[in-house]
Amino acid sequence: MESSRSLLRLLRLFGCALLSLLRHLAAPWRLLSLVTLHEFFLHLTFLFRGLRPVTLHLDEACVHLWAPAPSRRPRLNKHALVLVHGFGGNSKWQWNHQIGVLSRSFDLYIPDLVFFGSSRSASPDRSVGFQASCVAEAMQRLGVARYSVVGISYGGFVAFRMAEGPAAGAVQRVAILASGVCATPLQLRDLTAKEGRDVCELLLPQKAEDLMTLIRRSMYRHPQWIPAFWLQDFIEVIYEKQRKERTELLKRLLEKGIDLDPIPVLKQDTLILWGDKDDIFPLSFAHQLHRHLGEKSRLEVLTDAGHALQIEKPDEVNYLIEQFIKGAAVINLS
């Protein structure tokens, strides 16, 4: 463990040195952002965990994802696990706290959803079903016949649609984190009405104060203060690219929800994880989903955790996901 940390520190130092050199050699690098630098660190971290970036040209989209490096495959004794992110960033930012632990037990596949990160499409389709079809097709192109899927927030909607639709025969188990999959369009409209503002301003912020509000709403124990220049830098690096398309995705989600009527009961065993202090999707949505899925589902509520529970409670989340996907009995952590 200590040797791994030392190597990671060396990689970070190398990254800093390289970027510092580029900054002095080329004019555009003089305005290098801290967020871009951190993105570079995340990139190195994913590489260090045995993952490699892959770009797949699908029928209707170009999807970027992280997959096991060729040197680490085949690993017949390990399950394949897909991690699907939500609206607040991309694959690297949302799953950074999971890859270290989960990569030891699973072959990880971590896509950027269409219109996030480097994934893109010319299709006008903004439905959750389209996102699910793209991830399912990407896994098929990679030759992965069986896998489990984990999705958080918007990614939970995508994971559900994969498990009931285009990847129903491939998905073995499903974990849904803080995702209002069973919320009706009326419930979603009521939720947005309570905001008293355009929800796009909150979930796709354009101003530093709006991003700070989102962080406070997403985390129970949130940072008390973040410099405004860093917040604005994050917006420019993470949110500005493909903003129009993401806004259309969000509006479609708030209007249609999971976009299935009736909502099917998944055939796969399903783990539902939720923070008891979630201020985006209330805990009542977790119980609603649990009741709908019935005996093949299990609900675990994490105390003192908000919407971004995979960031606030990484140890508990990683343990519960790992044991569930392995099919092992879960030990009480309290």
ZAMARGU-4260 file (C-alpha; in steps of 0.2 Angstrom, whole numbers, plus 5000, padded with zeros to 4 digits):
<rodrens>
0) 5000/5000/5000 | 5014/5012/5005 | 5024/5009/4989 | 5008/5012/4979 | 5006/5029/4987
5) 5024/5033/4984 | 5023/5029/4966 | 5007/5040/4965 | 5016/5054/4973 | 5030/5052/4960
10) 5018/5052/4946 | 5010/5068/4953 | 5027/5077/4954 | 5031/5071/4936 | 5015/5079/4931
15) 5018/5095/4939 | 5035/5096/4932 | 5029/5092/4914 | 5015/5105/4915 | 5027/5118/4922
20) 5039/5115/4908 | 5025/5116/4895 | 5019/5132/4903 | 5035/5141/4899 | 5037/5134/4882
25) 5020/5137/4875 | 5010/5153/4877 | 4993/5144/4879 | 4999/5135/4894 | 5002/5151/4903
30) 4984/5151/4907 | 4984/5133/4913 | 4970/5130/4926 | 4970/5121/4942 | 4955/5111/4937
35) 4964/5106/4921 | 4979/5101/4932 | 4968/5091/4943 | 4961/5082/4928 | 4978/5077/4923
40) 4981/5070/4940 | 4965/5060/4939 | 4970/5054/4922 | 4987/5047/4929 | 4977/5039/4944
45) 4966/5030/4932 | 4981/5024/4922 | 4990/5019/4938 | 4974/5008/4942 | 4977/4998/4927
50) 4964/5007/4916 | 4966/5014/4899 | 4956/5027/4889 | 4946/5020/4874 | 4936/5029/4861
55) 4922/5019/4852 | 4913/5025/4836 | 4896/5017/4838 | 4881/5018/4826 | 4874/5034/4833
60) 4888/5041/4845 | 4906/5042/4849 | 4909/5036/4867 | 4924/5038/4877 | 4927/5026/4892
65) 4940/5019/4903 | 4943/5000/4901 | 4955/4987/4908 | 4972/4989/4900 | 4977/4975/4888
70) 4991/4969/4900 | 4977/4966/4913 | 4966/4955/4902 | 4960/4942/4902 | 4956/4940/4920
75) 4943/4926/4920 | 4941/4926/4939 | 4935/4944/4940 | 4918/4951/4936 | 4916/4965/4924
80) 4908/4980/4932 | 4902/4996/4923 | 4901/5012/4933 | 4889/5026/4926 | 4891/5044/4932
85) 4878/5057/4935 | 4877/5075/4929 | 4890/5083/4941 | 4905/5080/4930 | 4912/5065/4921
90) 4918/5048/4924 | 4935/5053/4931 | 4928/5066/4944 | 4914/5055/4950 | 4922/5038/4952
95) 4939/5043/4958 | 4936/5037/4975 | 4930/5020/4969 | 4943/5014/4957 | 4957/5010/4969
100) 4946/4997/4979 | 4935/4991/4965 | 4949/4988/4952 | 4956/4975/4964 | 4941/4964/4963
105) 4933/4969/4946 | 4937/4973/4928 | 4931/4991/4928 | 4922/4999/4913 | 4919/5018/4916
110) 4911/5027/4902 | 4908/5046/4899 | 4889/5047/4895 | 4885/5055/4878 | 4888/5074/4879
115) 4899/5072/4894 | 4918/5072/4894 | 4924/5067/4877 | 4908/5057/4872 | 4897/5065/4858
120) 4883/5062/4846 | 4874/5070/4831 | 4858/5062/4836 | 4844/5073/4842 | 4839/5059/4854
125) 4840/5065/4872 | 4831/5051/4881 | 4838/5040/4895 | 4835/5025/4884 | 4847/5032/4871
130) 4861/5034/4884 | 4858/5016/4890 | 4858/5009/4872 | 4875/5018/4869 | 4883/5011/4884
135) 4876/4994/4880 | 4883/4995/4863 | 4900/5000/4869 | 4901/4985/4880 | 4896/4974/4866
140) 4909/4981/4854 | 4922/4978/4868 | 4916/4959/4868 | 4910/4959/4886 | 4896/4947/4887
145) 4891/4948/4905 | 4893/4962/4918 | 4885/4971/4932 | 4881/4990/4932 | 4882/5003/4945
150) 4874/5020/4942 | 4873/5036/4953 | 4859/5049/4951 | 4857/5052/4932 | 4868/5037/4930
155) 4856/5026/4940 | 4842/5030/4927 | 4854/5024/4914 | 4859/5008/4923 | 4840/5004/4926
160) 4836/5006/4907 | 4851/4995/4903 | 4846/4981/4914 | 4828/4981/4908 | 4831/4984/4890
165) 4846/4984/4878 | 4858/4974/4890 | 4845/4964/4900 | 4853/4948/4895 | 4870/4954/4899
170) 4868/4963/4916 | 4870/4952/4931 | 4867/4963/4945 | 4862/4982/4947 | 4867/4995/4960
175) 4858/5011/4960 | 4864/5026/4970 | 4853/5041/4975 | 4843/5040/4959 | 4824/5044/4958
180) 4821/5030/4945 | 4803/5027/4951 | 4798/5046/4953 | 4783/5050/4942 | 4783/5065/4930
185) 4772/5074/4943 | 4784/5070/4957 | 4798/5077/4947 | 4788/5093/4942 | 4784/5096/4961
190) 4802/5094/4965 | 4808/5107/4952 | 4794/5118/4957 | 4800/5119/4975 | 4816/5125/4969
195) 4808/5142/4964 | 4821/5143/4950 | 4827/5135/4934 | 4834/5119/4940 | 4846/5120/4925
200) 4855/5134/4934 | 4858/5123/4949 | 4863/5107/4941 | 4872/5115/4926 | 4879/5130/4934
205) 4886/5145/4925 | 4891/5156/4940 | 4903/5152/4954 | 4889/5155/4967 | 4878/5142/4959
210) 4891/5129/4959 | 4894/5132/4977 | 4876/5130/4980 | 4876/5114/4971 | 4891/5107/4981
215) 4882/5112/4997 | 4866/5103/4991 | 4875/5088/4986 | 4886/5085/5002 | 4880/5084/5020
220) 4897/5089/5026 | 4902/5101/5012 | 4917/5113/5011 | 4913/5129/5020 | 4922/5139/5007
225) 4930/5137/4990 | 4939/5151/4981 | 4927/5159/4967 | 4941/5158/4954 | 4942/5139/4957
230) 4923/5137/4955 | 4923/5147/4939 | 4938/5137/4933 | 4928/5121/4936 | 4913/5128/4927
235) 4923/5132/4912 | 4932/5116/4911 | 4918/5104/4915 | 4902/5112/4911 | 4904/5123/4896
240) 4908/5110/4884 | 4891/5103/4876 | 4881/5113/4888 | 4866/5115/4876 | 4865/5096/4874
245) 4866/5093/4893 | 4853/5106/4896 | 4841/5096/4884 | 4846/5080/4893 | 4841/5087/4909
250) 4825/5095/4903 | 4820/5078/4895 | 4823/5069/4912 | 4813/5081/4922 | 4799/5080/4910
255) 4799/5061/4907 | 4809/5053/4921 | 4813/5035/4917 | 4802/5036/4902 | 4794/5019/4904
260) 4775/5016/4908 | 4773/5005/4917 | 4790/5004/4925 | 4796/4986/4925 | 4802/4976/4939
265) 4820/4972/4936 | 4824/4953/4935 | 4841/4956/4942 | 4846/4957/4961 | 4847/4976/4964
270) 4856/4986/4978 | 4849/5003/4982 | 4861/5015/4991 | 4855/5032/4998 | 4861/5045/5009
275) 4849/5050/5023 | 4853/5068/5021 | 4851/5068/5002 | 4845/5086/4997 | 4843/5082/4978
280) 4832/5066/4978 | 4824/5064/4995 | 4825/5047/5004 | 4807/5044/5001 | 4812/5040/4983
285) 4823/5027/4989 | 4809/5018/4998 | 4798/5020/4983 | 4810/5011/4972 | 4813/4998/4985
290) 4794/4994/4986 | 4793/4994/4967 | 4807/4981/4965 | 4802/4970/4979 | 4811/4955/4986
295) 4825/4955/4973 | 4831/4972/4980 | 4840/4978/4996 | 4840/4996/5002 | 4855/5002/5012
300) 4854/5020/5019 | 4870/5028/5024 | 4869/5040/5039 | 4876/5058/5038 | 4878/5057/5019
305) 4870/5068/5005 | 4868/5065/4987 | 4886/5063/4983 | 4888/5048/4994 | 4901/5040/4984
310) 4912/5055/4988 | 4907/5058/5006 | 4906/5039/5011 | 4918/5030/4999 | 4923/5016/5011
315) 4905/5011/5015 | 4900/5013/4997 | 4914/5003/4990 | 4912/4989/5003 | 4893/4988/5000
320) 4896/4988/4981 | 4910/4975/4982 | 4901/4963/4993 | 4885/4964/4983 | 4892/4962/4966
325) 4902/4947/4973 | 4886/4940/4980 | 4893/4939/4997 | 4884/4942/5014 | 4886/4960/5020
330) 4894/4962/5037 | 4886/4976/5048 | 4898/4991/5047 | 4891/5000/5062
</rodrens>
